[in-house]
Amino acid sequence: MPKMKTNRAAAKRFRKTASGKFKCGHAFKSHILTKKSTKRKRGLRAPNHVRAEDAGRVQRMLPYL
């Protein structure tokens, strides 16, 4: 059977942690930052984790992670 293909868009957005969860970035932090408070922007820098309900879908896109 041939190797499965990794979804390259997903590979650039998600990383697997040592505990097996997926890390990802936050939305809403790329532009229109002037109206967002400093506290809010600082919070968006912190790592975000994929919810358990969505982790299965991410796992299917990244078969070798």
ROBAZA-217949 format. One record per atom (N, C-alpha, C): atom name; x, z, y; residue in three letters. Coordinates in pm, 1 decimal, padded with zeros to 6 digits, always signed. Atoms other than C-alpha are relative to their C-alpha. Layout:
<site><atomo>CA</atomo><c1>X</c1><c3>Z</c3><c2>Y</c2><residuo>ala</residuo></site>
...
# end
This chain:
<site><atomo>N</atomo><c1>+00084.5</c1><c3>+00000.0</c3><c2>-00119.2</c2><residuo>met</residuo></site>
<site><atomo>CA</atomo><c1>+00000.0</c1><c3>+00000.0</c3><c2>+00000.0</c2><residuo>met</residuo></site>
<site><atomo>C</atomo><c1>+00088.9</c1><c3>+00000.0</c3><c2>+00125.4</c2><residuo>met</residuo></site>
<site><atomo>N</atomo><c1>-00084.6</c1><c3>+00004.2</c3><c2>-00120.2</c2><residuo>pro</residuo></site>
<site><atomo>CA</atomo><c1>+00138.2</c1><c3>-00081.9</c3><c2>+00346.7</c2><residuo>pro</residuo></site>
<site><atomo>C</atomo><c1>-00007.6</c1><c3>+00129.0</c3><c2>+00079.8</c2><residuo>pro</residuo></site>
<site><atomo>N</atomo><c1>-00001.5</c1><c3>-00117.5</c3><c2>-00086.0</c2><residuo>lys</residuo></site>
<site><atomo>CA</atomo><c1>+00232.8</c1><c3>+00181.0</c3><c2>+00597.3</c2><residuo>lys</residuo></site>
<site><atomo>C</atomo><c1>-00114.7</c1><c3>-00008.5</c3><c2>+00100.2</c2><residuo>lys</residuo></site>
<site><atomo>N</atomo><c1>+00104.7</c1><c3>-00004.0</c3><c2>-00102.1</c2><residuo>met</residuo></site>
<site><atomo>CA</atomo><c1>-00037.7</c1><c3>+00292.5</c3><c2>+00839.9</c2><residuo>met</residuo></site>
<site><atomo>C</atomo><c1>+00064.5</c1><c3>-00014.8</c3><c2>+00137.1</c2><residuo>met</residuo></site>
<site><atomo>N</atomo><c1>-00052.2</c1><c3>+00016.6</c3><c2>-00135.0</c2><residuo>lys</residuo></site>
<site><atomo>CA</atomo><c1>+00006.3</c1><c3>+00203.8</c3><c2>+01205.7</c2><residuo>lys</residuo></site>
<site><atomo>C</atomo><c1>-00038.0</c1><c3>+00119.2</c3><c2>+00086.4</c2><residuo>lys</residuo></site>
<site><atomo>N</atomo><c1>+00024.5</c1><c3>-00105.6</c3><c2>-00097.4</c2><residuo>thr</residuo></site>
<site><atomo>CA</atomo><c1>+00038.8</c1><c3>+00474.4</c3><c2>+01468.5</c2><residuo>thr</residuo></site>
<site><atomo>C</atomo><c1>-00062.3</c1><c3>-00063.0</c3><c2>+00123.6</c2><residuo>thr</residuo></site>
<site><atomo>N</atomo><c1>+00057.3</c1><c3>+00044.9</c3><c2>-00126.1</c2><residuo>asn</residuo></site>
<site><atomo>CA</atomo><c1>-00180.9</c1><c3>+00430.6</c3><c2>+01773.9</c2><residuo>asn</residuo></site>
<site><atomo>C</atomo><c1>+00099.3</c1><c3>+00037.3</c3><c2>+00109.8</c2><residuo>asn</residuo></site>
<site><atomo>N</atomo><c1>-00108.3</c1><c3>-00026.0</c3><c2>-00095.0</c2><residuo>arg</residuo></site>
<site><atomo>CA</atomo><c1>+00091.1</c1><c3>+00394.4</c3><c2>+02039.6</c2><residuo>arg</residuo></site>
<site><atomo>C</atomo><c1>-00049.4</c1><c3>+00066.0</c3><c2>+00127.4</c2><residuo>arg</residuo></site>
<site><atomo>N</atomo><c1>+00055.2</c1><c3>-00065.1</c3><c2>-00119.2</c2><residuo>ala</residuo></site>
<site><atomo>CA</atomo><c1>-00136.0</c1><c3>+00498.0</c3><c2>+02327.7</c2><residuo>ala</residuo></site>
<site><atomo>C</atomo><c1>-00014.2</c1><c3>+00149.7</c3><c2>-00025.8</c2><residuo>ala</residuo></site>
<site><atomo>N</atomo><c1>+00015.5</c1><c3>-00141.7</c3><c2>+00035.7</c2><residuo>ala</residuo></site>
<site><atomo>CA</atomo><c1>-00210.6</c1><c3>+00825.5</c3><c2>+02146.4</c2><residuo>ala</residuo></site>
<site><atomo>C</atomo><c1>+00136.3</c1><c3>+00066.7</c3><c2>-00015.0</c2><residuo>ala</residuo></site>
<site><atomo>N</atomo><c1>-00133.3</c1><c3>-00056.7</c3><c2>+00020.3</c2><residuo>ala</residuo></site>
<site><atomo>CA</atomo><c1>+00157.4</c1><c3>+00876.8</c3><c2>+02058.6</c2><residuo>ala</residuo></site>
<site><atomo>C</atomo><c1>+00064.7</c1><c3>+00039.8</c3><c2>+00132.2</c2><residuo>ala</residuo></site>
<site><atomo>N</atomo><c1>-00055.7</c1><c3>-00031.7</c3><c2>-00131.3</c2><residuo>lys</residuo></site>
<site><atomo>CA</atomo><c1>+00242.6</c1><c3>+00876.6</c3><c2>+02429.7</c2><residuo>lys</residuo></site>
<site><atomo>C</atomo><c1>-00071.2</c1><c3>+00117.8</c3><c2>+00065.9</c2><residuo>lys</residuo></site>
<site><atomo>N</atomo><c1>+00081.1</c1><c3>-00102.9</c3><c2>-00064.4</c2><residuo>arg</residuo></site>
<site><atomo>CA</atomo><c1>-00027.5</c1><c3>+01131.6</c3><c2>+02511.8</c2><residuo>arg</residuo></site>
<site><atomo>C</atomo><c1>-00002.0</c1><c3>+00134.3</c3><c2>-00071.1</c2><residuo>arg</residuo></site>
<site><atomo>N</atomo><c1>+00011.3</c1><c3>-00121.8</c3><c2>+00079.4</c2><residuo>phe</residuo></site>
<site><atomo>CA</atomo><c1>-00011.1</c1><c3>+01389.2</c3><c2>+02232.5</c2><residuo>phe</residuo></site>
<site><atomo>C</atomo><c1>+00130.5</c1><c3>+00034.2</c3><c2>-00070.2</c2><residuo>phe</residuo></site>
<site><atomo>N</atomo><c1>-00113.5</c1><c3>-00048.6</c3><c2>+00077.8</c2><residuo>arg</residuo></site>
<site><atomo>CA</atomo><c1>+00259.4</c1><c3>+01601.9</c3><c2>+02070.7</c2><residuo>arg</residuo></site>
<site><atomo>C</atomo><c1>-00052.9</c1><c3>+00109.4</c3><c2>-00092.7</c2><residuo>arg</residuo></site>
<site><atomo>N</atomo><c1>+00041.9</c1><c3>-00102.5</c3><c2>+00095.2</c2><residuo>lys</residuo></site>
<site><atomo>CA</atomo><c1>+00223.2</c1><c3>+01823.4</c3><c2>+01765.3</c2><residuo>lys</residuo></site>
<site><atomo>C</atomo><c1>+00085.8</c1><c3>+00125.0</c3><c2>+00018.7</c2><residuo>lys</residuo></site>
<site><atomo>N</atomo><c1>-00073.3</c1><c3>-00125.3</c3><c2>-00014.7</c2><residuo>thr</residuo></site>
<site><atomo>CA</atomo><c1>+00319.0</c1><c3>+02190.6</c3><c2>+01798.9</c2><residuo>thr</residuo></site>
<site><atomo>C</atomo><c1>+00042.9</c1><c3>+00050.2</c3><c2>-00137.2</c2><residuo>thr</residuo></site>
<site><atomo>N</atomo><c1>-00048.7</c1><c3>-00056.4</c3><c2>+00126.4</c2><residuo>ala</residuo></site>
<site><atomo>CA</atomo><c1>+00491.8</c1><c3>+02401.3</c3><c2>+01532.5</c2><residuo>ala</residuo></site>
<site><atomo>C</atomo><c1>-00114.9</c1><c3>+00055.4</c3><c2>-00084.4</c2><residuo>ala</residuo></site>
<site><atomo>N</atomo><c1>+00114.0</c1><c3>-00055.7</c3><c2>+00074.4</c2><residuo>ser</residuo></site>
<site><atomo>CA</atomo><c1>+00156.5</c1><c3>+02558.2</c3><c2>+01439.1</c2><residuo>ser</residuo></site>
<site><atomo>C</atomo><c1>-00095.8</c1><c3>-00108.8</c3><c2>-00047.3</c2><residuo>ser</residuo></site>
<site><atomo>N</atomo><c1>+00084.0</c1><c3>+00109.8</c3><c2>+00046.6</c2><residuo>gly</residuo></site>
<site><atomo>CA</atomo><c1>+00004.0</c1><c3>+02213.3</c3><c2>+01380.3</c2><residuo>gly</residuo></site>
<site><atomo>C</atomo><c1>-00107.4</c1><c3>-00042.8</c3><c2>+00098.0</c2><residuo>gly</residuo></site>
<site><atomo>N</atomo><c1>+00097.2</c1><c3>+00040.2</c3><c2>-00101.6</c2><residuo>lys</residuo></site>
<site><atomo>CA</atomo><c1>-00207.3</c1><c3>+02195.3</c3><c2>+01695.2</c2><residuo>lys</residuo></site>
<site><atomo>C</atomo><c1>+00058.6</c1><c3>-00114.2</c3><c2>+00081.5</c2><residuo>lys</residuo></site>
<site><atomo>N</atomo><c1>-00046.1</c1><c3>+00109.9</c3><c2>-00083.7</c2><residuo>phe</residuo></site>
<site><atomo>CA</atomo><c1>-00187.4</c1><c3>+01908.4</c3><c2>+01942.9</c2><residuo>phe</residuo></site>
<site><atomo>C</atomo><c1>+00001.3</c1><c3>+00041.1</c3><c2>+00145.9</c2><residuo>phe</residuo></site>
<site><atomo>N</atomo><c1>-00019.4</c1><c3>-00027.2</c3><c2>-00141.7</c2><residuo>lys</residuo></site>
<site><atomo>CA</atomo><c1>-00056.8</c1><c3>+01943.2</c3><c2>+02296.8</c2><residuo>lys</residuo></site>
<site><atomo>C</atomo><c1>-00028.9</c1><c3>-00128.2</c3><c2>+00076.2</c2><residuo>lys</residuo></site>
<site><atomo>N</atomo><c1>+00023.5</c1><c3>+00117.1</c3><c2>-00083.6</c2><residuo>cys</residuo></site>
<site><atomo>CA</atomo><c1>-00166.5</c1><c3>+01710.5</c3><c2>+02575.6</c2><residuo>cys</residuo></site>
<site><atomo>C</atomo><c1>+00002.7</c1><c3>+00041.2</c3><c2>+00145.5</c2><residuo>cys</residuo></site>
<site><atomo>N</atomo><c1>-00000.2</c1><c3>-00028.1</c3><c2>-00142.8</c2><residuo>gly</residuo></site>
<site><atomo>CA</atomo><c1>-00164.2</c1><c3>+01682.1</c3><c2>+02951.0</c2><residuo>gly</residuo></site>
<site><atomo>C</atomo><c1>-00140.4</c1><c3>+00024.4</c3><c2>+00051.3</c2><residuo>gly</residuo></site>
<site><atomo>N</atomo><c1>+00129.1</c1><c3>-00021.4</c3><c2>-00063.4</c2><residuo>his</residuo></site>
<site><atomo>CA</atomo><c1>-00443.1</c1><c3>+01769.8</c3><c2>+03190.4</c2><residuo>his</residuo></site>
<site><atomo>C</atomo><c1>-00044.3</c1><c3>-00126.1</c3><c2>+00072.1</c2><residuo>his</residuo></site>
<site><atomo>N</atomo><c1>+00056.4</c1><c3>+00106.7</c3><c2>-00082.0</c2><residuo>ala</residuo></site>
<site><atomo>CA</atomo><c1>-00673.0</c1><c3>+01520.6</c3><c2>+03357.1</c2><residuo>ala</residuo></site>
<site><atomo>C</atomo><c1>-00004.6</c1><c3>+00047.6</c3><c2>+00145.4</c2><residuo>ala</residuo></site>
<site><atomo>N</atomo><c1>+00022.0</c1><c3>-00029.4</c3><c2>-00143.1</c2><residuo>phe</residuo></site>
<site><atomo>CA</atomo><c1>-00726.5</c1><c3>+01507.7</c3><c2>+03736.6</c2><residuo>phe</residuo></site>
<site><atomo>C</atomo><c1>+00125.3</c1><c3>+00045.4</c3><c2>+00073.3</c2><residuo>phe</residuo></site>
<site><atomo>N</atomo><c1>-00118.8</c1><c3>-00043.5</c3><c2>-00072.6</c2><residuo>lys</residuo></site>
<site><atomo>CA</atomo><c1>-00364.2</c1><c3>+01551.3</c3><c2>+03841.5</c2><residuo>lys</residuo></site>
<site><atomo>C</atomo><c1>+00089.8</c1><c3>-00114.6</c3><c2>+00044.9</c2><residuo>lys</residuo></site>
<site><atomo>N</atomo><c1>-00086.1</c1><c3>+00113.3</c3><c2>-00034.0</c2><residuo>ser</residuo></site>
<site><atomo>CA</atomo><c1>-00238.9</c1><c3>+01200.2</c3><c2>+03917.8</c2><residuo>ser</residuo></site>
<site><atomo>C</atomo><c1>-00016.6</c1><c3>-00049.7</c3><c2>+00142.7</c2><residuo>ser</residuo></site>
<site><atomo>N</atomo><c1>+00018.9</c1><c3>+00047.3</c3><c2>-00137.7</c2><residuo>his</residuo></site>
<site><atomo>CA</atomo><c1>-00393.0</c1><c3>+01115.9</c3><c2>+04256.3</c2><residuo>his</residuo></site>
<site><atomo>C</atomo><c1>-00113.4</c1><c3>+00079.3</c3><c2>+00065.0</c2><residuo>his</residuo></site>
<site><atomo>N</atomo><c1>+00096.0</c1><c3>-00075.1</c3><c2>-00082.9</c2><residuo>ile</residuo></site>
<site><atomo>CA</atomo><c1>-00621.8</c1><c3>+01248.0</c3><c2>+04532.7</c2><residuo>ile</residuo></site>
<site><atomo>C</atomo><c1>+00030.6</c1><c3>+00149.8</c3><c2>-00011.2</c2><residuo>ile</residuo></site>
<site><atomo>N</atomo><c1>-00043.2</c1><c3>-00138.6</c3><c2>+00015.9</c2><residuo>leu</residuo></site>
<site><atomo>CA</atomo><c1>-00421.0</c1><c3>+01569.9</c3><c2>+04528.4</c2><residuo>leu</residuo></site>
<site><atomo>C</atomo><c1>-00012.7</c1><c3>+00081.4</c3><c2>+00128.0</c2><residuo>leu</residuo></site>
<site><atomo>N</atomo><c1>+00002.4</c1><c3>-00072.6</c3><c2>-00127.0</c2><residuo>thr</residuo></site>
<site><atomo>CA</atomo><c1>-00461.1</c1><c3>+01659.0</c3><c2>+04896.5</c2><residuo>thr</residuo></site>
<site><atomo>C</atomo><c1>-00118.2</c1><c3>+00095.8</c3><c2>+00008.2</c2><residuo>thr</residuo></site>
<site><atomo>N</atomo><c1>+00118.3</c1><c3>-00086.1</c3><c2>-00008.0</c2><residuo>lys</residuo></site>
<site><atomo>CA</atomo><c1>-00808.8</c1><c3>+01804.2</c3><c2>+04853.0</c2><residuo>lys</residuo></site>
<site><atomo>C</atomo><c1>-00001.0</c1><c3>+00110.5</c3><c2>-00106.2</c2><residuo>lys</residuo></site>
<site><atomo>N</atomo><c1>-00007.2</c1><c3>-00101.9</c3><c2>+00104.8</c2><residuo>lys</residuo></site>
<site><atomo>CA</atomo><c1>-00710.0</c1><c3>+02011.0</c3><c2>+04547.1</c2><residuo>lys</residuo></site>
<site><atomo>C</atomo><c1>+00091.1</c1><c3>+00113.3</c3><c2>+00045.7</c2><residuo>lys</residuo></site>
<site><atomo>N</atomo><c1>-00078.4</c1><c3>-00115.3</c3><c2>-00043.6</c2><residuo>ser</residuo></site>
<site><atomo>CA</atomo><c1>-00579.3</c1><c3>+02360.4</c3><c2>+04603.5</c2><residuo>ser</residuo></site>
<site><atomo>C</atomo><c1>+00131.5</c1><c3>+00007.8</c3><c2>-00077.1</c2><residuo>ser</residuo></site>
<site><atomo>N</atomo><c1>-00130.7</c1><c3>-00017.9</c3><c2>+00063.9</c2><residuo>thr</residuo></site>
<site><atomo>CA</atomo><c1>-00221.2</c1><c3>+02454.9</c3><c2>+04521.4</c2><residuo>thr</residuo></site>
<site><atomo>C</atomo><c1>-00015.3</c1><c3>+00072.2</c3><c2>-00132.2</c2><residuo>thr</residuo></site>
<site><atomo>N</atomo><c1>+00022.6</c1><c3>-00077.9</c3><c2>+00122.8</c2><residuo>lys</residuo></site>
<site><atomo>CA</atomo><c1>-00345.6</c1><c3>+02702.7</c3><c2>+04263.8</c2><residuo>lys</residuo></site>
<site><atomo>C</atomo><c1>-00054.9</c1><c3>-00090.3</c3><c2>-00111.8</c2><residuo>lys</residuo></site>
<site><atomo>N</atomo><c1>+00058.8</c1><c3>+00091.2</c3><c2>+00099.0</c2><residuo>arg</residuo></site>
<site><atomo>CA</atomo><c1>-00551.0</c1><c3>+02434.3</c3><c2>+04091.1</c2><residuo>arg</residuo></site>
<site><atomo>C</atomo><c1>+00103.8</c1><c3>-00097.9</c3><c2>-00052.6</c2><residuo>arg</residuo></site>
<site><atomo>N</atomo><c1>-00103.5</c1><c3>+00095.2</c3><c2>+00041.9</c2><residuo>lys</residuo></site>
<site><atomo>CA</atomo><c1>-00262.1</c1><c3>+02185.4</c3><c2>+04087.0</c2><residuo>lys</residuo></site>
<site><atomo>C</atomo><c1>+00105.4</c1><c3>+00066.9</c3><c2>-00087.1</c2><residuo>lys</residuo></site>
<site><atomo>N</atomo><c1>-00097.9</c1><c3>-00074.3</c3><c2>+00079.9</c2><residuo>arg</residuo></site>
<site><atomo>CA</atomo><c1>-00025.8</c1><c3>+02450.2</c3><c2>+03951.0</c2><residuo>arg</residuo></site>
<site><atomo>C</atomo><c1>-00054.1</c1><c3>+00024.1</c3><c2>-00141.1</c2><residuo>arg</residuo></site>
<site><atomo>N</atomo><c1>+00062.6</c1><c3>-00020.4</c3><c2>+00130.8</c2><residuo>gly</residuo></site>
<site><atomo>CA</atomo><c1>-00271.2</c1><c3>+02524.0</c3><c2>+03670.3</c2><residuo>gly</residuo></site>
<site><atomo>C</atomo><c1>-00002.8</c1><c3>-00125.8</c3><c2>-00083.7</c2><residuo>gly</residuo></site>
<site><atomo>N</atomo><c1>+00002.1</c1><c3>+00127.2</c3><c2>+00072.5</c2><residuo>leu</residuo></site>
<site><atomo>CA</atomo><c1>-00285.6</c1><c3>+02155.8</c3><c2>+03579.7</c2><residuo>leu</residuo></site>
<site><atomo>C</atomo><c1>+00135.8</c1><c3>-00036.3</c3><c2>-00058.2</c2><residuo>leu</residuo></site>
<site><atomo>N</atomo><c1>-00133.7</c1><c3>+00025.1</c3><c2>+00054.6</c2><residuo>arg</residuo></site>
<site><atomo>CA</atomo><c1>+00090.4</c1><c3>+02159.4</c3><c2>+03514.4</c2><residuo>arg</residuo></site>
<site><atomo>C</atomo><c1>+00017.2</c1><c3>+00062.4</c3><c2>-00138.3</c2><residuo>arg</residuo></site>
<site><atomo>N</atomo><c1>-00013.6</c1><c3>-00072.4</c3><c2>+00126.8</c2><residuo>ala</residuo></site>
<site><atomo>CA</atomo><c1>+00048.0</c1><c3>+02400.3</c3><c2>+03222.1</c2><residuo>ala</residuo></site>
<site><atomo>C</atomo><c1>-00043.9</c1><c3>-00089.2</c3><c2>-00115.9</c2><residuo>ala</residuo></site>
<site><atomo>N</atomo><c1>+00041.5</c1><c3>+00082.8</c3><c2>+00113.5</c2><residuo>pro</residuo></site>
<site><atomo>CA</atomo><c1>+00018.3</c1><c3>+02248.6</c3><c2>+02873.8</c2><residuo>pro</residuo></site>
<site><atomo>C</atomo><c1>-00145.4</c1><c3>+00025.0</c3><c2>-00037.0</c2><residuo>pro</residuo></site>
<site><atomo>N</atomo><c1>+00139.3</c1><c3>-00004.9</c3><c2>+00040.7</c2><residuo>asn</residuo></site>
<site><atomo>CA</atomo><c1>-00328.7</c1><c3>+02176.0</c3><c2>+02746.6</c2><residuo>asn</residuo></site>
<site><atomo>C</atomo><c1>-00002.5</c1><c3>-00026.2</c3><c2>-00150.1</c2><residuo>asn</residuo></site>
<site><atomo>N</atomo><c1>+00011.0</c1><c3>+00021.7</c3><c2>+00144.4</c2><residuo>his</residuo></site>
<site><atomo>CA</atomo><c1>-00435.4</c1><c3>+02187.2</c3><c2>+02381.9</c2><residuo>his</residuo></site>
<site><atomo>C</atomo><c1>-00127.7</c1><c3>-00074.5</c3><c2>-00031.7</c2><residuo>his</residuo></site>
<site><atomo>N</atomo><c1>+00116.6</c1><c3>+00075.0</c3><c2>+00045.3</c2><residuo>val</residuo></site>
<site><atomo>CA</atomo><c1>-00672.5</c1><c3>+01950.6</c3><c2>+02206.9</c2><residuo>val</residuo></site>
<site><atomo>C</atomo><c1>-00092.2</c1><c3>+00097.7</c3><c2>-00072.7</c2><residuo>val</residuo></site>
<site><atomo>N</atomo><c1>+00096.7</c1><c3>-00089.6</c3><c2>+00064.8</c2><residuo>arg</residuo></site>
<site><atomo>CA</atomo><c1>-00989.8</c1><c3>+02126.0</c3><c2>+02096.5</c2><residuo>arg</residuo></site>
<site><atomo>C</atomo><c1>-00006.1</c1><c3>-00028.2</c3><c2>-00149.6</c2><residuo>arg</residuo></site>
<site><atomo>N</atomo><c1>+00003.1</c1><c3>+00011.4</c3><c2>+00146.0</c2><residuo>ala</residuo></site>
<site><atomo>CA</atomo><c1>-01038.2</c1><c3>+02185.9</c3><c2>+01724.1</c2><residuo>ala</residuo></site>
<site><atomo>C</atomo><c1>-00091.6</c1><c3>-00113.3</c3><c2>-00046.1</c2><residuo>ala</residuo></site>
<site><atomo>N</atomo><c1>+00095.1</c1><c3>+00105.5</c3><c2>+00038.7</c2><residuo>glu</residuo></site>
<site><atomo>CA</atomo><c1>-01335.3</c1><c3>+01945.3</c3><c2>+01711.0</c2><residuo>glu</residuo></site>
<site><atomo>C</atomo><c1>+00061.6</c1><c3>-00139.1</c3><c2>+00013.9</c2><residuo>glu</residuo></site>
<site><atomo>N</atomo><c1>-00060.3</c1><c3>+00130.2</c3><c2>-00024.9</c2><residuo>asp</residuo></site>
<site><atomo>CA</atomo><c1>-01118.5</c1><c3>+01660.7</c3><c2>+01842.9</c2><residuo>asp</residuo></site>
<site><atomo>C</atomo><c1>+00132.8</c1><c3>-00020.3</c3><c2>-00072.2</c2><residuo>asp</residuo></site>
<site><atomo>N</atomo><c1>-00132.2</c1><c3>+00007.6</c3><c2>+00062.9</c2><residuo>ala</residuo></site>
<site><atomo>CA</atomo><c1>-00798.0</c1><c3>+01739.3</c3><c2>+01653.0</c2><residuo>ala</residuo></site>
<site><atomo>C</atomo><c1>+00001.8</c1><c3>-00096.5</c3><c2>-00118.2</c2><residuo>ala</residuo></site>
<site><atomo>N</atomo><c1>+00006.7</c1><c3>+00091.7</c3><c2>+00113.8</c2><residuo>gly</residuo></site>
<site><atomo>CA</atomo><c1>-00909.8</c1><c3>+01542.8</c3><c2>+01348.2</c2><residuo>gly</residuo></site>
<site><atomo>C</atomo><c1>+00011.7</c1><c3>-00145.0</c3><c2>+00042.1</c2><residuo>gly</residuo></site>
<site><atomo>N</atomo><c1>-00006.5</c1><c3>+00136.7</c3><c2>-00051.8</c2><residuo>arg</residuo></site>
<site><atomo>CA</atomo><c1>-00956.7</c1><c3>+01226.7</c3><c2>+01552.8</c2><residuo>arg</residuo></site>
<site><atomo>C</atomo><c1>+00140.6</c1><c3>-00033.7</c3><c2>+00046.6</c2><residuo>arg</residuo></site>
<site><atomo>N</atomo><c1>-00137.9</c1><c3>+00022.9</c3><c2>-00045.6</c2><residuo>val</residuo></site>
<site><atomo>CA</atomo><c1>-00612.7</c1><c3>+01267.0</c3><c2>+01708.8</c2><residuo>val</residuo></site>
<site><atomo>C</atomo><c1>+00091.7</c1><c3>-00015.6</c3><c2>-00119.8</c2><residuo>val</residuo></site>
<site><atomo>N</atomo><c1>-00082.1</c1><c3>+00005.1</c3><c2>+00120.5</c2><residuo>gln</residuo></site>
<site><atomo>CA</atomo><c1>-00459.4</c1><c3>+01326.5</c3><c2>+01366.1</c2><residuo>gln</residuo></site>
<site><atomo>C</atomo><c1>-00009.6</c1><c3>-00137.5</c3><c2>-00067.5</c2><residuo>gln</residuo></site>
<site><atomo>N</atomo><c1>+00016.1</c1><c3>+00132.2</c3><c2>+00060.8</c2><residuo>arg</residuo></site>
<site><atomo>CA</atomo><c1>-00603.5</c1><c3>+00996.9</c3><c2>+01237.3</c2><residuo>arg</residuo></site>
<site><atomo>C</atomo><c1>+00075.2</c1><c3>-00107.5</c3><c2>+00076.8</c2><residuo>arg</residuo></site>
<site><atomo>N</atomo><c1>-00072.7</c1><c3>+00099.1</c3><c2>-00079.0</c2><residuo>met</residuo></site>
<site><atomo>CA</atomo><c1>-00443.6</c1><c3>+00808.1</c3><c2>+01525.1</c2><residuo>met</residuo></site>
<site><atomo>C</atomo><c1>+00150.0</c1><c3>+00014.5</c3><c2>-00014.9</c2><residuo>met</residuo></site>
<site><atomo>N</atomo><c1>-00143.3</c1><c3>-00028.9</c3><c2>+00012.5</c2><residuo>leu</residuo></site>
<site><atomo>CA</atomo><c1>-00104.8</c1><c3>+00970.7</c3><c2>+01452.2</c2><residuo>leu</residuo></site>
<site><atomo>C</atomo><c1>+00030.0</c1><c3>+00041.4</c3><c2>-00144.2</c2><residuo>leu</residuo></site>
<site><atomo>N</atomo><c1>-00011.6</c1><c3>-00036.9</c3><c2>+00142.6</c2><residuo>pro</residuo></site>
<site><atomo>CA</atomo><c1>-00065.7</c1><c3>+00954.1</c3><c2>+01072.1</c2><residuo>pro</residuo></site>
<site><atomo>C</atomo><c1>+00133.7</c1><c3>+00061.6</c3><c2>-00038.8</c2><residuo>pro</residuo></site>
<site><atomo>N</atomo><c1>-00131.5</c1><c3>-00048.0</c3><c2>+00042.0</c2><residuo>tyr</residuo></site>
<site><atomo>CA</atomo><c1>+00307.2</c1><c3>+01036.8</c3><c2>+01065.4</c2><residuo>tyr</residuo></site>
<site><atomo>C</atomo><c1>+00052.8</c1><c3>+00111.8</c3><c2>+00086.8</c2><residuo>tyr</residuo></site>
<site><atomo>N</atomo><c1>-00042.4</c1><c3>-00114.4</c3><c2>-00081.4</c2><residuo>leu</residuo></site>
<site><atomo>CA</atomo><c1>+00317.0</c1><c3>+01328.1</c3><c2>+01310.7</c2><residuo>leu</residuo></site>
<site><atomo>C</atomo><c1>-00027.4</c1><c3>+00128.6</c3><c2>-00072.2</c2><residuo>leu</residuo></site>
# end
